[in-house]
Amino acid sequence: MVAHSIYDTIFYDRSVELADMLVNSAIAHEYHEAKQALALDQVAQEAIHRFQHAKEEYEEAQRFGKYHPDYQQYRQTVLERKRELDLLPTVVQMKRVERELEQLLYEIAYLLSRSISTTIKVPSDDPILNLQGSAGCGGSCASGGCTTCGNH
C-alpha cells in the first residue's frame, strides 16, 4: 500500500488553489474586517480585559470549588462580564462572521469526505451538526456502531 499525503503534487496544488480561493473570498474579507474592528474597538478591548481578569479569578477559586469563600461571587462576575462582552456590536459581528466561516470550512470538508464515503467523520465544533449525524457515525460499521451509513 502506498501512503499518500497532502504533499503529493496534485493534492498539494489543488489544496493551495482552494486555500487561495478561500483567502480571497468575501467571507474571509468580512472576517478580517470584523477582526480589525474588534481590535480597534476600545470599549470591546476593555470588556475583554475585564472578562479575562474575572475568568482568571474564577479559575483560581475553582481549584477549591464551592469551598472557596468567594466562589459564587467570582462565578457571578464571570457570567456578568461574559454577557457584557457578548452584547457588544463588534463582538456580535465577529462571532457571526466566525460562525459563517467555520460553516463554510465544515461544508467543504463534508463535501470532500462524502465524495469518498458516507462513513468518514467530519469534525465540527457545532453540536447541532454532530447531533444530525453529519459528523459521521459514532462507531465503525465493522463494530456495528454506525447508524448514519444505512447499513445497520
C-alpha positions in Angstrom: 0.0 0.0 0.0 1.3 3.4 -1.0 1.0 6.2 1.6 -0.4 9.4 0.3 -0.1 12.9 1.8 -1.1 16.4 1.1 2.3 16.9 -0.4 1.6 14.7 -3.3 1.8 17.2 -6.2 -1.7 17.1 -7.4 -3.3 17.2 -3.9 -1.0 19.9 -2.8 -1.6 22.1 -5.9 -5.3 21.8 -5.6 -5.2 22.5 -1.9 -3.2 25.6 -2.5 -5.8 26.7 -5.1 -8.7 26.1 -2.7 -6.8 28.0 0.1 -6.3 30.9 -2.3 -10.0 30.9 -3.2 -10.9 30.9 0.5 -8.4 33.7 1.4 -9.8 35.9 -1.4 -13.5 35.1 -0.7 -16.0 37.7 0.6 -16.4 35.9 3.9 -12.6 35.9 4.5 -12.5 39.6 3.8 -15.5 40.2 6.1 -13.8 38.1 8.8 -10.6 40.2 8.6 -12.7 43.4 8.7 -14.6 42.2 11.8 -11.4 41.1 13.5 -9.8 44.5 12.8 -12.9 46.4 14.0 -12.9 44.4 17.2 -9.2 45.1 17.8 -9.8 48.8 17.3 -12.9 49.0 19.5 -11.6 50.4 22.8 -14.8 49.6 24.6 -14.7 46.0 23.5 -11.0 45.7 24.4 -11.7 46.9 27.9 -14.6 44.5 28.2 -12.3 41.7 27.0 -9.7 42.6 29.6 -12.3 42.7 32.4 -13.7 39.4 31.3 -10.2 37.8 31.2 -9.4 39.1 34.6 -12.7 37.9 36.1 -12.1 34.5 34.4 -8.7 34.2 35.9 -10.0 34.9 39.4 -12.8 32.4 38.9 -10.4 29.7 37.7 -8.2 30.3 40.8 -11.3 29.9 43.0 -12.4 26.8 41.1 -9.4 25.0 42.4 -11.3 24.9 45.8 -14.7 24.8 44.3 -17.7 25.8 46.4 -15.4 25.8 49.5 -13.7 29.0 48.3 -15.3 31.9 50.2 -15.7 34.0 47.1 -16.5 31.2 44.6 -20.1 32.3 43.9 -19.2 35.9 43.6 -16.4 35.1 41.1 -18.7 32.9 39.2 -21.4 35.6 39.0 -18.8 38.2 37.9 -17.6 36.0 35.1 -21.2 35.5 33.9 -21.8 39.2 34.0 -18.6 40.1 32.2 -19.3 37.5 29.5 -22.8 38.8 29.0 -21.5 42.4 28.8 -19.0 41.2 26.1 -21.5 39.2 24.1 -23.8 42.2 23.7 -21.2 44.5 22.2 -21.8 45.1 18.4 -18.3 44.3 17.3 -18.2 41.1 19.3 -21.6 40.1 17.9 -20.3 40.8 14.4 -17.1 38.9 14.9 -18.9 35.8 16.3 -21.4 35.9 13.4 -18.7 36.0 10.8 -16.6 33.4 12.6 -19.6 31.0 12.6 -20.2 31.6 8.9 -16.6 31.0 8.0 -16.5 27.8 10.2 -19.7 26.6 8.5 -18.1 27.1 5.0 -15.0 25.2 6.0 -17.1 22.5 7.5 -19.2 22.2 4.3 -16.0 21.9 2.2 -14.7 19.2 4.4 -18.1 17.4 4.4 -18.3 17.6 0.6 -14.8 16.2 0.3 -15.3 13.4 2.7 -18.7 12.4 1.3 -17.2 12.2 -2.2 -15.2 9.3 -0.8 -17.5 7.6 1.7 -20.5 8.4 3.9 -18.8 6.9 6.9 -15.9 9.3 7.0 -16.3 11.6 10.0 -16.0 15.4 9.6 -15.4 17.0 13.0 -17.3 20.1 13.9 -17.5 22.3 17.0 -21.2 22.8 16.2 -23.2 20.4 18.4 -26.2 20.7 16.0 -24.2 19.3 13.1 -22.9 16.5 15.3 -26.4 15.7 16.5 -27.7 15.5 13.0 -25.2 12.8 12.2 -23.3 14.9 9.7 -20.1 14.4 11.6 -20.1 10.7 10.7 -21.2 7.8 12.8 -20.4 7.2 16.4 -18.6 4.0 15.7 -17.2 2.0 12.9 -19.5 -0.1 10.7 -17.4 -3.1 11.5 -18.3 -2.7 15.2 -22.0 -2.2 14.3 -21.8 1.3 15.9 -22.7 3.2 12.7 -26.3 4.4 12.4 -25.8 7.0 9.7 -24.5 4.9 6.9 -27.7 2.9 6.5 -26.1 -0.5 6.8 -27.3 -1.2 10.3 
